[in-house]
């Protein structure tokens, strides 16, 4: 399988500091791959190596099937990149900025006339393209940065902390943008320290800490890496010992606790067994008021990964 991004033993040092330590990374094509880790984990350093802004000290780096050795324009033309907190000249208007970048890509006047309005509409800046960037909110500037990253119709889009500093509304807008970009058949490599953001939008995740990759897999497999039960919370119309005894007979239930009319059911499986449980409750004479499955969160998995990694915090 040809990967959009592949690194083997990638290492980058700054003096005595090892920013990236023997990183093995594989990003499948046509996925939204989250690159997750706290500030200082080595995410931005890795990204700068991928786009040719830094050279690795050791290891192999392949992007879109090409091995990267410093600046390679033929590869960069296939990559869209938005850096962390992009800064644009405030005296330019939104469309002017995109026009300048498009000229740098060598796009013709006809291509610019077609592509720029399309992108401004996609990122929600239609009608504001003639405003000065200095009047844009932080969220609008982030969206303009995403439009800039898509100008060259890239196969791979790399976004470094795209939701950094945004309010909740802005974060939702950026997440929706990312999903829409992925629907066009592009691979997205999204770096973030915001676990909730990654959990909401990504299909695959690599967790990095102190330059070391702790895990890399589908989001579901990352969840399943650690033992621990999922918990189903059920509220009944009234307490029922018969329901409790019936549920305890299921092999995939490890424990059932009853507090008045509320049941806490610990599961041994991550399969969705709610239909079987609800049917058994009804068969046993119970009436369900509510049912809530409390699954493991990415934050819990991340903290366990870090605590068990042996990497100095």
C-alpha positions as CSV (number, residue, x, y, z in Angstrom):
1,X,0.0,0.0,0.0
2,X,1.3,3.5,-0.9
3,X,0.8,5.9,2.0
4,X,0.3,9.6,1.8
5,X,2.9,10.0,4.5
6,X,5.5,7.5,5.7
7,X,8.4,8.0,8.1
8,X,10.9,5.4,9.3
9,X,13.1,6.2,12.2
10,X,12.6,10.0,11.8
11,X,14.8,11.9,14.2
12,X,15.4,15.6,14.6
13,X,17.7,17.2,17.3
14,X,18.2,20.8,18.4
15,X,21.5,20.6,20.2
16,X,21.0,18.3,23.2
17,X,17.2,18.3,22.7
18,X,15.7,15.4,20.7
19,X,12.5,17.0,19.3
20,X,11.5,13.9,17.2
21,X,12.8,10.5,18.3
22,X,12.8,7.6,15.8
23,X,9.3,8.3,14.6
24,X,7.6,5.7,12.5
25,X,4.5,7.2,11.0
26,X,2.1,5.8,8.3
27,X,-0.8,7.9,7.1
28,X,-3.2,6.1,4.7
29,X,-4.5,8.0,1.7
30,X,-8.1,9.4,1.9
31,X,-8.2,9.5,5.7
32,X,-8.4,12.2,8.3
33,X,-5.3,11.4,10.4
34,X,-4.9,13.2,13.7
35,X,-1.4,13.9,15.0
36,X,-2.1,14.3,18.7
37,X,0.2,15.4,21.5
38,X,0.7,18.2,24.0
39,X,2.6,21.4,23.2
40,X,6.3,20.6,22.7
41,X,5.6,17.0,21.7
42,X,7.4,17.4,18.3
43,X,4.3,17.8,16.1
44,X,5.3,21.0,14.3
45,X,8.9,19.9,13.9
46,X,7.7,16.8,12.1
47,X,5.4,18.8,9.9
48,X,8.2,21.2,8.9
49,X,10.2,18.2,7.8
50,X,7.3,16.8,5.8
51,X,6.9,20.0,3.9
52,X,10.7,20.5,3.4
53,X,11.2,23.5,5.8
54,X,13.6,21.4,8.0
55,X,16.0,18.5,7.3
56,X,15.9,15.4,9.4
57,X,19.0,14.3,11.2
58,X,18.2,10.6,10.7
59,X,15.5,8.4,9.1
60,X,13.5,8.2,5.9
61,X,10.6,10.5,5.0
62,X,8.2,9.7,2.2
63,X,5.4,12.0,1.1
64,X,2.9,10.9,-1.7
65,X,5.3,8.1,-2.6
66,X,8.4,10.4,-3.0
67,X,11.3,10.3,-0.6
68,X,11.9,13.8,0.8
69,X,15.4,15.1,0.7
70,X,15.2,18.8,1.6
71,X,13.2,21.2,-0.7
72,X,11.4,19.3,-3.5
73,X,9.0,21.6,-5.4
74,X,7.5,18.8,-7.4
75,X,6.2,17.3,-4.1
76,X,5.3,20.5,-2.4
77,X,3.0,21.4,-5.4
78,X,0.8,18.4,-4.3
79,X,0.7,19.5,-0.7
80,X,-1.6,22.1,0.9
81,X,-0.1,23.5,4.2
82,X,-1.6,25.8,6.8
83,X,1.0,26.6,9.6
84,X,0.1,27.1,13.2
85,X,-1.5,30.6,13.7
86,X,-1.0,31.8,10.1
87,X,-0.2,35.5,9.9
88,X,-1.3,37.5,6.8
89,X,-0.6,41.1,5.9
90,X,-3.5,43.1,7.3
91,X,-3.5,45.7,4.5
92,X,-4.5,43.1,1.9
93,X,-8.0,42.1,1.2
94,X,-9.0,38.4,1.4
95,X,-9.2,37.8,-2.3
96,X,-5.9,39.7,-2.9
97,X,-4.0,37.4,-0.6
98,X,-5.3,34.3,-2.4
99,X,-4.5,35.9,-5.7
100,X,-0.9,36.5,-4.7
101,X,-0.5,32.9,-3.5
102,X,-2.2,31.6,-6.7
103,X,0.3,33.6,-8.8
104,X,3.1,32.0,-6.8
105,X,1.7,28.6,-7.7
106,X,1.8,29.6,-11.4
107,X,-2.0,29.6,-11.9
108,X,-3.3,31.4,-14.9
109,X,-5.7,34.3,-14.7
110,X,-8.6,32.1,-15.8
111,X,-7.7,29.5,-13.1
112,X,-7.5,32.2,-10.5
113,X,-10.9,33.6,-11.5
114,X,-12.5,30.2,-11.1
115,X,-10.7,28.8,-8.0
116,X,-10.6,31.8,-5.7
117,X,-14.4,32.5,-5.5
118,X,-15.0,28.8,-5.2
119,X,-12.7,28.5,-2.2
120,X,-14.0,31.7,-0.5
121,X,-17.5,30.2,-0.7
122,X,-16.3,26.9,0.6
123,X,-14.7,28.4,3.7
124,X,-17.6,30.8,4.4
125,X,-16.0,34.0,3.4
126,X,-18.2,34.8,0.4
127,X,-19.2,38.5,0.7
128,X,-16.2,39.3,2.9
129,X,-13.6,38.8,0.2
130,X,-13.1,42.6,-0.3
131,X,-12.7,43.3,3.4
132,X,-9.2,44.0,4.7
133,X,-7.7,41.0,6.5
134,X,-7.0,43.3,9.5
135,X,-10.8,43.4,10.0
136,X,-11.1,39.6,10.0
137,X,-11.8,37.8,13.2
138,X,-9.3,35.1,14.2
139,X,-11.8,32.5,13.0
140,X,-12.0,34.2,9.6
141,X,-8.3,34.3,9.3
142,X,-8.1,30.6,10.1
143,X,-10.6,29.9,7.3
144,X,-8.7,32.1,4.9
145,X,-5.6,30.0,5.8
146,X,-7.5,26.9,4.9
147,X,-8.5,28.4,1.6
148,X,-4.9,29.3,0.9
149,X,-3.9,25.6,1.7
150,X,-6.4,24.4,-1.0
151,X,-5.5,26.8,-3.8
152,X,-3.2,24.3,-5.6
153,X,-5.8,21.5,-5.5
154,X,-3.6,19.4,-3.3
155,X,-3.7,15.6,-2.8
156,X,-2.5,16.0,0.8
157,X,-3.6,18.8,3.2
158,X,-1.5,19.4,6.3
159,X,-3.2,21.6,9.0
160,X,-1.1,22.6,12.1
161,X,-3.4,23.4,15.0
162,X,-6.3,24.7,12.8
163,X,-8.6,25.4,15.8
164,X,-6.0,27.1,18.0
165,X,-7.4,30.2,19.7
166,X,-10.9,29.8,18.3
167,X,-14.1,30.1,20.3
168,X,-16.5,27.1,20.3
169,X,-18.4,28.3,17.3
170,X,-15.2,28.8,15.3
171,X,-14.0,25.3,16.3
172,X,-17.2,23.7,15.0
173,X,-16.9,25.6,11.7
174,X,-13.3,24.4,11.2
175,X,-14.2,20.8,12.0
176,X,-17.0,21.0,9.4
177,X,-14.6,22.4,6.9
178,X,-12.2,19.6,7.5
179,X,-14.9,17.0,6.9
180,X,-16.0,18.7,3.7
181,X,-12.4,18.8,2.4
182,X,-12.0,15.1,3.1
183,X,-15.2,14.3,1.1
184,X,-13.4,15.6,-2.0
185,X,-11.0,12.7,-1.8
186,X,-8.1,14.4,-0.1
187,X,-5.9,13.1,2.7
188,X,-5.8,15.4,5.7
189,X,-3.1,15.3,8.3
190,X,-4.3,17.4,11.2
191,X,-2.0,18.3,14.1
192,X,-3.6,19.2,17.4
193,X,-3.2,19.2,21.2
194,X,-7.0,19.4,21.5
195,X,-8.1,15.8,22.2
196,X,-11.8,16.6,21.7
197,X,-11.1,18.1,18.3
198,X,-9.3,15.0,17.1
199,X,-12.0,12.7,18.6
200,X,-14.7,14.6,16.7
201,X,-13.2,14.6,13.2
202,X,-10.4,12.1,12.7
203,X,-10.6,8.5,11.5
204,X,-7.0,7.6,12.4
205,X,-4.7,8.9,15.2
206,X,-1.0,9.0,16.0
207,X,-0.2,9.9,19.6
208,X,3.2,11.5,20.2
209,X,4.8,12.6,23.4
210,X,8.3,14.1,23.9
211,X,9.1,13.2,20.3
212,X,8.2,9.5,20.7
213,X,5.2,7.9,19.0
214,X,3.1,6.1,21.7
215,X,0.4,4.7,19.4
216,X,-0.8,4.9,15.8
217,X,-3.9,3.2,14.5
218,X,-7.6,3.8,13.8
219,X,-9.4,5.8,16.5
220,X,-11.5,2.7,17.4
221,X,-8.4,0.5,17.8
222,X,-6.7,3.2,19.9
223,X,-9.7,3.1,22.2
224,X,-9.5,-0.7,22.4
225,X,-5.8,-0.7,23.4
226,X,-6.5,-0.7,27.1
227,X,-8.5,-2.9,29.2
228,X,-11.4,-1.4,31.0
229,X,-15.1,-1.7,30.9
230,X,-17.6,0.5,29.1
231,X,-20.5,1.5,31.3
232,X,-24.2,1.5,30.4
233,X,-26.4,3.7,32.6
234,X,-30.1,2.9,32.5
235,X,-33.0,4.7,34.2
236,X,-36.1,2.6,34.8
237,X,-39.6,3.9,35.6
238,X,-39.3,2.0,39.0
239,X,-36.8,-0.3,40.7
240,X,-36.8,-4.0,39.6
241,X,-34.8,-6.8,41.2
242,X,-36.1,-9.1,38.5
243,X,-34.4,-6.9,35.8
244,X,-31.1,-6.9,37.7
245,X,-31.1,-10.7,38.1
246,X,-31.9,-11.2,34.4
247,X,-29.2,-8.8,33.2
248,X,-26.5,-10.5,35.4
249,X,-27.0,-13.7,33.3
250,X,-25.6,-12.1,30.2
251,X,-22.0,-13.3,29.6
252,X,-21.0,-9.8,28.3
253,X,-22.1,-8.1,31.5
254,X,-19.5,-8.1,34.4
255,X,-21.6,-6.3,37.0
256,X,-25.0,-4.6,37.6
257,X,-25.5,-2.1,40.4
258,X,-28.9,-0.7,41.3
259,X,-29.5,2.6,43.1
260,X,-33.2,3.2,43.4
261,X,-34.5,3.1,39.8
262,X,-31.0,3.7,38.2
263,X,-28.8,0.8,36.9
264,X,-25.1,1.0,36.3
265,X,-24.2,-1.9,34.0
266,X,-20.5,-2.7,33.4
267,X,-19.8,-4.4,30.1
268,X,-17.0,-6.8,29.0
269,X,-17.4,-5.9,25.3
270,X,-17.2,-2.9,23.1
271,X,-19.9,-4.2,20.8
272,X,-23.2,-2.4,20.9
273,X,-25.3,-4.6,23.1
274,X,-28.0,-2.1,23.9
275,X,-30.6,-3.9,21.8
276,X,-30.2,-7.1,23.7
277,X,-30.2,-5.3,27.0
278,X,-33.3,-3.3,26.3
279,X,-35.2,-6.3,25.1
280,X,-34.3,-8.2,28.3
281,X,-35.3,-5.3,30.5
282,X,-38.7,-5.2,28.7
283,X,-39.1,-9.0,28.9
284,X,-38.4,-8.9,32.6
285,X,-41.2,-6.3,33.2
286,X,-39.0,-3.2,33.3
287,X,-39.9,0.2,31.6
288,X,-36.9,2.1,30.3
289,X,-36.9,5.9,30.8
290,X,-33.4,6.5,29.5
291,X,-30.2,4.7,28.4
292,X,-26.7,6.2,28.1
293,X,-23.5,4.4,27.1
294,X,-20.5,5.9,28.7
295,X,-17.5,4.9,26.6
296,X,-13.8,5.5,27.1
297,X,-12.7,9.0,26.0
298,X,-9.6,9.8,24.0
299,X,-8.4,11.8,27.0
300,X,-8.4,8.8,29.2
301,X,-6.6,6.7,26.6
302,X,-4.0,9.5,26.1
303,X,-3.3,9.8,29.8
304,X,-2.9,6.0,30.1
305,X,-0.5,6.0,27.1
306,X,1.6,8.7,28.6
307,X,1.7,7.2,32.0
308,X,2.7,3.8,30.6
309,X,5.1,5.0,28.0
310,X,8.2,5.4,30.2
311,X,8.9,8.7,28.5
312,X,9.9,11.4,30.9
313,X,7.2,14.0,31.3
